[in-house]
Amino acid sequence: MRRILSAWCWVALCASLSAHAAELPAAPREHPGLLALGTAPSEAELRATITALVGFGTRHTLSDTKSATRGIGAARRWVQARFAAISHDCGGCLEVVTPAQTFTGKRIPQPTEVVDVVAIKRGSTDPQRVIVITGHLDSRVSDVMNARSDAPGANDDASGVAALIEAARLLSKQDNRATLVFAALSGEEQGLYGGKLLADYAVAHGWQVEAALNNDIVGNSRGENGAIDNTVVRVFSEGTKSNETPAQAAYRRYHGGEVDSPSRNLARTMAQLADRYLPDFRVRMVYRTDRYGRGGDQVPFIEAGYPAVRVTEAHEDYTHQHQDLRTQDGVRYGDTIAGIDFRYLARVTALNAITMAALSRAPAPPGGVGIHGALATDTTLDWRKVPGAAGYRVHWRDTTAPQWQHARAVGDIDHAVLKDVVIDDGFFGVSSVSADGYESPVVFPGDAGSFERSPPTGADDKR
């Protein structure tokens, strides 16, 4: 009898949703344009960028800013010129800005101007919604205060800057409904100052940052221990919002959300896009804000209340990071271009370009997602509709599952009832879908999963 009732309930659920969901495909649609981006990045372009940046000798934040051939100033001007050339090729589609701020700190003993070089491609229909890619321009050697010695910084982080410049070149002539931002940051090695500068700029300009993709050390496929893997990239994401209030934390601890921050669901989206569009490449999600005891420019973004992740190669070679150029006991130390695997870097660049294109063409994530179902055998989800959405999907999974396991298209409505799906046994979320099938990240109910920015609450300074 129970099986008969369950079957009847399933039929009733399908019937109740069919009228609303008819216009949405049952599964995510494959987009040929995203598939083409998978093979579009040029290894020659990536090599040319890294070669140019290494050629400035050092890009230390405290290095020369006046020379035309050496130091951080020359490197910044080269990136600015490169963005200008890309903009010229697309009919002036990029606005290039150079936000600047003077900082002092533990690693900046004298007041020093930190400058970011940022190219902005405005969205056609939703310009205040912003997708950001970052990499840091500055480099260092063993002594973080040594601004004189050669610090090539080929992988840390000319590789990330090369990826974002190539992404800008590829996406400059394509449609984006949300705004795309390509940012070469400074001051990372001295205390994440470039990331803070850009996060402050985003807040001041009212950007609705939906995703910040920080690419830092993404060009090497061979680890110090000899492990070689050119098919995997790690994506680090925070589990709970660093700026949640005590009340929000108490609610989240009781009801769940520890693994469903917007940053975490952004990482899930990247993993799914890799599975769909990069058959020889995959994302390893890491449930941590950054590598153990280390940090990156995604941190100021999440402290400002924005979803952000760190993209980093699968196996790092620490003899090539933060090292004086030397040979010692038969080991060559230093971050030179010889350590770059350009095919691997092209794969990482493709993942970033696909992610930015997909997110910028999708509607915003639904707002105000709520969930109900205590003392019930059904689960109810409701949400606030967003512009550009033709419909929505509800998602759920086991509480121990890393990825969303089930999804159902529910059409252009603002609530859905999942019959005989018990709220106690799973985690739930909602995504928005455009008429042409582009889908937002999944939003977990409540403050824990909301993509809407909330002001910081005095998070500890990790710099």
JOZI-V560900 format. One record per backbone hydrogen bond with DSSP energy under -0.5 kcal/mol. NH is the residue of the N-H (numbers start at 1). CO is the residue of the C=O. If there is no record, write none. Layout:
# JOZI-V560900
<<NH CO> <NH CO>>
This chain:
# JOZI-V560900
<<5 1> <6 2> <7 3> <8 4> <9 5> <10 6> <11 7> <12 8> <13 9> <14 10> <15 11> <16 12> <17 13> <18 14> <19 15> <21 17> <22 18> <24 21> <29 437> <32 30> <34 31> <35 31> <36 32> <37 33> <38 34> <38 35> <39 36> <40 37> <41 37> <43 41> <46 42> <47 43> <48 44> <49 45> <50 46> <51 47> <52 48> <53 49> <54 50> <55 51> <56 53> <57 54> <58 56> <59 151> <63 60> <71 56> <71 58> <72 60> <73 64> <75 71> <76 72> <77 73> <78 74> <79 75> <80 76> <81 77> <82 78> <83 79> <84 80> <85 81> <86 82> <87 83> <88 84> <89 85> <90 86> <90 87> <91 88> <92 87> <93 87> <95 120> <96 94> <97 95> <97 118> <101 114> <103 112> <105 108> <107 190> <108 105> <112 103> <114 101> <114 112> <116 99> <117 184> <118 97> <118 116> <119 182> <120 95> <121 180> <122 120> <124 176> <125 177> <126 177> <129 126> <130 208> <131 179> <132 211> <133 181> <134 213> <135 183> <137 185> <138 185> <141 143> <144 142> <146 143> <147 145> <151 57> <154 335> <157 155> <158 153> <159 154> <161 157> <162 158> <163 159> <164 160> <165 161> <166 162> <167 163> <168 164> <169 165> <170 166> <171 167> <172 168> <174 171> <177 360> <178 360> <179 126> <179 129> <180 121> <181 131> <182 119> <183 133> <183 181> <184 117> <185 135> <185 183> <191 188> <192 188> <193 187> <194 186> <196 192> <197 193> <198 194> <199 195> <200 196> <201 197> <202 198> <203 199> <204 200> <205 201> <206 203> <207 202> <208 128> <209 207> <210 130> <210 208> <211 130> <212 307> <213 132> <214 212> <214 309> <215 134> <215 213> <216 214> <216 311> <217 155> <218 155> <223 227> <224 316> <226 223> <229 221> <233 282> <234 312> <235 284> <236 310> <237 286> <237 288> <238 308> <244 241> <249 245> <250 246> <251 247> <252 248> <253 249> <254 250> <255 251> <256 252> <260 239> <260 257> <261 239> <265 261> <266 262> <267 263> <268 264> <269 265> <270 266> <271 267> <272 268> <273 269> <274 270> <275 271> <276 272> <277 273> <278 274> <281 278> <282 231> <284 233> <285 283> <286 235> <287 285> <288 286> <294 291> <299 296> <301 297> <302 298> <303 299> <304 300> <305 302> <306 301> <307 209> <309 212> <310 236> <311 214> <312 234> <312 310> <313 217> <314 232> <318 316> <320 317> <321 318> <326 324> <326 333> <328 331> <331 328> <333 326> <333 331> <334 319> <336 334> <339 336> <340 337> <341 219> <342 340> <345 341> <346 342> <347 343> <348 344> <349 345> <350 346> <351 347> <352 348> <353 349> <354 350> <355 351> <356 352> <357 353> <358 354> <359 355> <360 356> <361 357> <362 358> <363 438> <364 387> <367 384> <370 382> <372 380> <376 373> <379 418> <380 372> <381 416> <382 370> <383 414> <384 367> <385 383> <389 386> <390 433> <391 433> <392 411> <393 431> <394 408> <395 429> <396 406> <397 427> <399 425> <401 398> <405 396> <406 396> <408 394> <410 392> <411 392> <412 20> <413 411> <416 381> <418 379> <418 416> <419 417> <421 418> <422 420> <425 422> <426 423> <427 397> <429 395> <430 443> <431 393> <433 391> <434 438> <437 434> <440 432> <443 430> <444 442> <445 428> <446 369> <449 446> <450 446> <462 460>>
